[in-house]
Amino acid sequence: MIELGKRQELTIVKKVTFGVYLADVTGEEAVCAAESAVRGAKDSEERVLLPGKEAPENAEIGDALDVFIYRDSEDRLIATTRQTELTVGETAVLTVKEVGNIGAFLGWSLEKDLLLPFKEQTGSLRPGEECLVALYIDKSDRLCTTMKVYPYLQTDSAYKKDDRVEGRVYEAIDKFGIFVAVDDRYSAMIPKKEPAAGIRVGDKVSARVTEVLEDGKLCLSLREKAYIQMGKDAEIVMKMLEEGGGSIPFNDKADAELIRSKTGMSKNEFKRAVGNLYKQRLIVIEPDGIKKV
């Protein structure tokens, strides 16, 4: 069976001036089919053309070739020996070539660009931008891409708790958090409770693994372990004090949402940073704010 969007080994069953025809048969079956054709028997197997410019020199009937199957500009199945960035069910980072009326068109190693329909996009795109996508076959039996790559990502990474990882944000859902593809292939998420202000779809992030779930998915944080992060948070507070003329109009008793919106920290993280500065006698805590000593 010839499968669209997949790499497979097919056998040459017929040679023509403009290429060779391939089928999913053995070499012996291909030779027998060729002999039958000479005698006038009708062809029965499904075939696909490999253009002459890609057919190996001295190719003969019965030879097996590793090819990728796609549709050409006239929507016909066609084979290529070229390596593609991804096959059906796989993910890859591709570049937006243009944005049209039905979606974005992504460039890859074949002449015909891949469509990324608007309904399969998780963020706005512009020409020249990169995006992580998965390849699938749509209802019209054509190759398409989607930025909704969650079902296609792997969960068998070797990463463990506290490892540093690099990833790409592919979706953000307020209810859950920010979804990240670590190494553009492993499923991970920055939970809603974790500070991640300003992070958008398409951003590359450096994060720390906080937990490896039973199903292999990774939980991430953009912040360091508490004892390391505390010093960095203290530096942020001191910078805010300097920019505010030596004071800020709230303290660690303030509402958690106010603290997060102003500092990007959780209330506990802000409290640790303030406590650290207070112990060093760098600040004084007042009923309505904090002042630099």
Residue pairs with C-beta under 8 A, 6 or more apart in sequence:
1 24
1 46
2 8
2 10
2 22
2 23
2 24
2 46
2 47
2 48
2 69
2 77
3 69
3 88
4 69
4 70
4 71
4 77
4 88
4 137
4 141
4 143
5 68
5 69
5 70
5 87
5 88
5 135
5 136
5 137
5 143
6 68
6 69
6 87
6 88
7 66
7 67
7 68
7 84
7 87
8 24
8 66
8 67
8 69
9 64
9 65
9 66
9 67
10 22
10 23
10 24
10 48
10 64
10 65
10 67
10 79
11 22
11 23
11 24
11 25
11 26
11 27
11 29
11 30
11 62
11 63
11 64
11 65
12 20
12 21
12 22
12 30
12 59
12 60
12 61
12 62
12 63
12 64
12 65
13 21
13 22
13 23
13 25
13 30
13 33
13 34
13 43
13 45
13 47
13 61
14 20
14 21
14 34
14 37
14 43
14 47
14 61
15 21
15 59
15 60
15 61
17 52
18 49
18 51
18 52
19 49
19 50
19 51
19 52
19 53
19 54
19 55
20 49
20 50
20 52
20 55
20 59
21 47
21 48
21 49
21 50
22 47
22 48
22 49
22 50
22 65
22 67
22 79
23 30
23 33
23 45
23 46
23 47
23 48
24 45
24 46
25 33
25 45
27 62
27 63
27 64
28 62
30 61
30 62
31 61
31 62
33 43
33 44
33 45
34 61
37 43
48 69
48 77
48 78
48 79
49 76
49 78
49 79
50 65
50 67
50 78
50 79
50 80
50 81
51 78
51 80
54 79
54 80
54 81
54 82
56 63
56 65
56 81
59 65
65 79
65 81
66 81
67 79
67 80
67 81
68 79
68 80
68 81
68 82
68 83
68 84
68 87
69 77
69 78
69 79
70 77
70 78
70 80
70 84
70 110
70 112
70 143
71 77
71 78
71 112
71 142
71 143
72 78
72 112
73 111
73 112
75 142
80 110
82 109
82 110
83 109
84 108
84 109
84 110
85 92
85 94
85 108
85 109
86 92
86 108
86 133
86 134
86 135
87 135
88 135
88 136
88 137
88 143
89 134
89 135
89 136
89 152
90 134
90 135
90 152
91 132
91 133
91 134
91 149
91 152
91 153
91 181
91 184
91 185
92 108
92 132
92 133
92 135
92 184
93 130
93 131
93 132
93 133
93 168
93 184
94 106
94 107
94 108
94 114
94 130
94 131
94 133
94 145
95 106
95 107
95 128
95 129
95 130
96 104
96 105
96 106
96 107
96 116
96 125
96 126
96 127
96 128
96 129
96 130
96 131
97 105
97 106
97 107
97 113
97 127
98 104
98 105
98 127
99 105
99 125
99 126
99 127
102 115
102 117
102 118
103 115
103 116
103 117
103 118
103 120
103 121
104 115
104 116
104 121
104 125
104 131
105 113
105 114
105 115
105 116
106 113
106 114
106 115
106 116
106 131
106 133
106 145
107 113
107 114
108 114
114 133
114 135
114 143
114 144
114 145
115 142
115 144
115 145
116 125
116 131
116 133
116 144
116 145
116 146
116 147
117 138
117 144
117 146
120 144
120 145
120 146
120 147
120 148
121 147
122 147
122 148
122 170
122 171
122 172
122 201
123 147
123 171
123 200
123 201
123 202
125 131
129 202
130 202
131 147
131 170
131 202
132 147
132 149
132 168
132 170
132 181
132 184
133 145
133 146
133 147
133 149
134 145
134 146
134 148
134 149
134 151
134 152
135 143
135 144
135 145
136 143
136 144
136 145
136 146
137 143
137 144
138 144
147 170
147 171
147 201
148 170
148 171
149 170
149 181
150 170
150 171
150 179
150 187
153 181
153 185
153 186
153 187
154 185
154 186
154 187
155 186
155 187
155 215
155 216
155 217
156 186
156 216
157 182
157 183
157 186
157 216
157 218
159 165
159 182
159 186
159 209
159 212
159 218
160 209
160 212
161 209
161 210
161 211
161 212
162 208
162 209
162 210
162 225
163 208
163 209
164 206
164 207
164 208
164 209
165 182
165 183
165 188
165 206
165 207
165 208
165 209
165 218
165 220
166 182
166 183
166 204
166 205
166 206
166 207
167 180
167 181
167 182
167 183
167 184
167 186
167 188
167 204
167 205
167 207
167 220
168 180
168 181
168 184
168 202
168 203
168 204
168 205
169 178
169 179
169 180
169 199
169 200
169 201
169 202
169 203
169 204
169 205
170 179
170 180
170 181
170 201
170 202
171 178
171 179
171 201
172 178
172 179
172 199
172 200
172 201
173 179
174 192
175 192
176 189
176 191
176 192
177 189
177 190
177 191
177 192
177 193
177 194
177 196
178 189
178 190
178 196
178 199
179 188
179 189
180 188
180 189
180 190
180 205
180 207
180 220
181 187
181 188
182 188
182 218
182 220
186 218
187 216
187 217
187 218
188 207
188 209
188 217
188 218
188 219
188 220
189 217
189 218
189 219
189 220
190 196
190 199
190 205
190 207
190 219
190 220
190 221
190 222
191 219
193 266
194 210
194 220
194 221
194 222
194 223
195 222
195 223
195 260
195 264
195 265
195 266
195 269
196 222
197 260
197 264
199 205
199 222
205 220
205 222
206 222
207 220
207 221
207 222
208 220
208 221
208 222
208 223
208 224
208 225
209 218
209 219
209 220
210 219
210 220
210 221
211 218
211 219
212 218
212 219
213 219
223 229
223 269
224 232
226 269
226 272
229 269
230 269
230 272
230 273
230 276
231 276
233 263
233 265
233 269
233 270
233 272
233 273
234 273
234 276
234 277
236 263
236 264
236 265
236 273
237 248
237 263
237 270
237 273
237 274
237 277
237 283
237 290
238 277
238 282
238 292
240 248
240 262
240 263
241 247
241 248
241 283
241 290
241 291
241 292
242 292
246 291
246 292
247 289
247 290
247 291
247 292
248 262
248 289
248 290
249 288
249 289
250 258
250 259
250 262
250 288
250 289
250 290
251 274
251 285
251 286
251 287
251 288
251 289
251 290
252 259
252 267
252 270
252 271
252 274
252 275
252 285
254 267
256 266
256 267
259 265
259 266
259 267
259 270
260 266
260 267
263 270
265 273
274 283
274 285
274 290
277 283
278 284
278 285
281 293
282 292
282 293
283 290
283 291
283 292
283 293
284 290
284 291
284 293
